[in-house]
Amino acid sequence: MGSASSGAPDGVCLKKTKRRPGKADAQAQRAFVEEYRTFRAKLPSDQAVGFLDESGFEHNSRPARCLIRKGAEKYLSSNSGYKRLNALGCVILEDLEVDVVYTEGTINAALVKAYLEALEAKLSCEKLHLFVDNASFHKALEEESFEKIELHFLPTYAPNLNLCERIWGFSKKELLDNQYYATFPEFHEAFCTFKVDPIVKTKR
């Protein structure tokens, strides 16, 4: 017998679908996971693994589910959405530390290089193996030589393999869902002071 409230058959419920890249190569992803597990198992104790990624946050509210009395409506104020805050960050697995910088400008190879140089200067490990996607500004740094950072490339169309994507998703849920920021400075400050405690911490 189905659910009286949803009309769905037993064992089935209404659930929002999720998107994934249509060009994702499942076989390449499985091969990467196996290689990654072997790599981690052989990693020296003085080295670490991290994932780097970029994201953008539109200055606008994001309607989400919340408790509302039956028959009532709840409205959320919105902005124009013309302004955007871009984030560049990484999560280092050994100490579960998240390091993020925000900019109103465009993220490019020069900015990523400067970010990596600043990150390198404060690393406590001897070497950081940093996994990145195949964005052009990452590929532009493929031949760059860093003293303590080595770049590794994820399979194409594989955001699900980049742990930074979970940080962005959590940030959007906590800071954007059913939230309204009247001004862009308020919006900017909310992200710059956000802490992903108690699991990890975020630096400005």
C-alpha positions as CSV (number, residue, x, y, z in Angstrom):
1,M,0.0,0.0,0.0
2,G,1.4,3.4,-0.9
3,S,1.9,6.5,1.3
4,A,-1.3,8.4,1.8
5,S,0.6,11.7,1.9
6,S,2.7,11.3,-1.2
7,G,0.8,8.8,-3.3
8,A,4.1,6.9,-3.9
9,P,4.2,3.1,-3.8
10,D,5.8,1.4,-0.8
11,G,9.5,1.7,-0.7
12,V,9.5,4.8,-2.8
13,C,9.6,8.4,-1.8
14,L,9.8,11.8,-3.5
15,K,13.4,12.9,-3.6
16,K,15.2,15.6,-5.5
17,T,17.4,14.4,-8.3
18,K,21.1,15.3,-8.4
19,R,23.2,16.4,-11.4
20,R,26.5,14.9,-12.5
21,P,28.6,15.6,-15.6
22,G,27.2,13.8,-18.7
23,K,30.7,13.2,-20.0
24,A,32.0,11.6,-16.8
25,D,34.1,8.5,-17.5
26,A,33.1,5.9,-14.8
27,Q,35.9,3.5,-15.8
28,A,38.6,6.3,-15.5
29,Q,37.2,7.3,-12.2
30,R,37.3,3.7,-10.8
31,A,40.9,3.4,-12.0
32,F,41.8,6.7,-10.3
33,V,40.3,5.6,-7.0
34,E,42.3,2.4,-7.0
35,E,45.5,4.2,-7.9
36,Y,44.8,6.9,-5.3
37,R,44.3,4.2,-2.5
38,T,47.7,2.6,-3.4
39,F,49.3,6.1,-3.5
40,R,47.9,7.0,0.0
41,A,49.0,3.6,1.4
42,K,52.6,4.3,0.4
43,L,52.7,8.0,1.3
44,P,55.6,8.9,3.7
45,S,54.6,10.2,7.1
46,D,56.1,13.6,6.4
47,Q,54.0,14.2,3.3
48,A,50.4,15.1,3.0
49,V,47.5,15.0,0.5
50,G,45.2,17.9,-0.4
51,F,42.5,18.8,-2.9
52,L,42.2,22.3,-4.5
53,D,39.2,23.8,-6.2
54,E,37.5,27.0,-7.0
55,S,33.8,28.1,-6.7
56,G,31.6,31.1,-7.1
57,F,28.9,32.4,-4.9
58,E,26.2,34.6,-6.3
59,H,25.0,37.5,-4.1
60,N,21.5,36.3,-3.9
61,S,19.2,34.3,-1.6
62,R,18.7,30.6,-2.3
63,P,15.2,29.3,-1.4
64,A,15.4,26.0,0.4
65,R,13.1,23.7,2.5
66,C,11.9,24.9,5.9
67,L,9.0,24.3,8.2
68,I,5.9,26.3,7.1
69,R,2.4,26.0,8.4
70,K,0.0,24.2,6.1
71,G,-1.8,26.6,3.8
72,A,0.8,29.4,4.4
73,E,3.5,30.8,2.2
74,K,6.9,32.1,3.2
75,Y,8.7,34.6,1.1
76,L,12.5,35.2,0.9
77,S,13.9,38.6,-0.1
78,S,16.2,38.5,-3.1
79,N,18.9,40.6,-4.7
80,S,19.8,41.3,-8.3
81,G,22.4,38.5,-8.4
82,Y,24.7,40.6,-10.5
83,K,27.6,40.5,-8.0
84,R,29.6,37.4,-7.3
85,L,32.2,36.3,-4.8
86,N,34.8,33.8,-6.1
87,A,36.6,31.4,-3.8
88,L,39.9,29.5,-4.1
89,G,40.8,27.0,-1.5
90,C,42.1,23.6,-0.6
91,V,41.5,21.0,2.1
92,I,44.5,19.1,3.5
93,L,43.5,15.7,4.6
94,E,46.1,14.9,7.2
95,D,44.9,17.6,9.6
96,L,41.5,18.3,8.0
97,E,42.4,21.9,7.5
98,V,40.7,24.1,5.0
99,D,42.4,27.2,3.6
100,V,40.3,29.6,1.5
101,V,40.7,33.0,0.0
102,Y,37.9,35.1,-1.6
103,T,38.0,37.5,-4.4
104,E,35.6,39.6,-6.4
105,G,37.9,39.3,-9.4
106,T,38.4,36.5,-11.9
107,I,40.4,33.4,-10.8
108,N,43.2,32.7,-13.3
109,A,46.6,31.0,-13.4
110,A,48.4,33.9,-11.9
111,L,46.1,34.0,-8.9
112,V,46.3,30.2,-8.4
113,K,50.1,30.4,-8.6
114,A,50.3,33.2,-6.0
115,Y,47.9,31.2,-3.8
116,L,50.0,28.1,-4.0
117,E,53.2,30.0,-3.2
118,A,51.5,31.5,-0.1
119,L,50.2,28.1,0.9
120,E,53.6,26.6,0.4
121,A,55.2,29.1,2.8
122,K,53.1,28.0,5.7
123,L,53.0,24.2,5.2
124,S,54.2,22.1,8.1
125,C,54.7,19.0,6.0
126,E,57.7,18.3,3.8
127,K,55.6,17.9,0.7
128,L,51.9,18.4,-0.3
129,H,50.4,16.3,-3.1
130,L,47.6,18.5,-4.3
131,F,44.9,17.1,-6.5
132,V,43.2,19.5,-9.0
133,D,40.8,19.3,-11.9
134,N,41.6,20.0,-15.5
135,A,40.7,23.7,-15.6
136,S,42.9,25.6,-18.1
137,F,44.4,27.7,-15.3
138,H,45.5,24.5,-13.5
139,K,46.9,23.0,-16.7
140,A,48.9,26.3,-17.2
141,L,50.8,25.5,-14.0
142,E,51.6,21.9,-15.0
143,E,55.2,22.8,-15.8
144,E,55.6,25.1,-12.8
145,S,58.1,24.0,-10.1
146,F,57.1,24.4,-6.4
147,E,59.4,23.5,-3.6
148,K,56.9,21.7,-1.4
149,I,53.8,21.2,-3.6
150,E,53.3,18.7,-6.4
151,L,50.2,18.9,-8.6
152,H,48.2,15.8,-9.6
153,F,45.3,15.9,-12.0
154,L,41.9,14.3,-11.4
155,P,40.1,12.5,-14.3
156,T,38.1,14.9,-16.5
157,Y,34.5,15.7,-15.5
158,A,35.0,14.3,-12.0
159,P,33.9,16.9,-9.4
160,N,32.7,14.1,-7.2
161,L,36.3,13.1,-6.7
162,N,37.3,16.5,-5.4
163,L,36.7,16.8,-1.7
164,C,36.7,20.6,-1.9
165,E,33.3,20.4,-3.6
166,R,31.9,19.2,-0.3
167,I,33.2,22.3,1.4
168,W,31.5,24.5,-1.2
169,G,28.3,22.6,-0.9
170,F,28.3,22.9,2.9
171,S,29.1,26.6,2.7
172,K,26.2,27.2,0.3
173,K,23.9,25.3,2.6
174,E,24.9,27.1,5.7
175,L,25.3,30.6,4.2
176,L,22.9,30.8,1.3
177,D,19.9,28.6,2.0
178,N,17.0,30.8,3.1
179,Q,19.5,33.6,3.9
180,Y,19.2,37.2,2.7
181,Y,22.1,39.7,2.7
182,A,20.9,43.2,1.9
183,T,24.4,44.4,0.8
184,F,27.3,42.8,-0.9
185,P,29.7,43.8,2.0
186,E,27.5,41.8,4.4
187,F,27.5,38.9,2.0
188,H,31.3,39.1,1.7
189,E,31.8,39.3,5.5
190,A,29.6,36.2,6.1
191,F,31.9,34.1,3.9
192,C,35.2,35.5,5.2
193,T,34.2,34.8,8.9
194,F,32.6,31.4,8.3
195,K,34.1,28.6,10.3
196,V,33.6,25.0,9.3
197,D,33.9,23.8,13.0
198,P,34.3,21.4,14.7
199,I,35.6,19.2,11.9
200,V,37.8,21.7,10.1
201,K,38.6,25.4,10.3
202,T,38.6,28.0,7.6
203,K,41.2,30.7,7.3
204,R,40.7,34.0,5.5
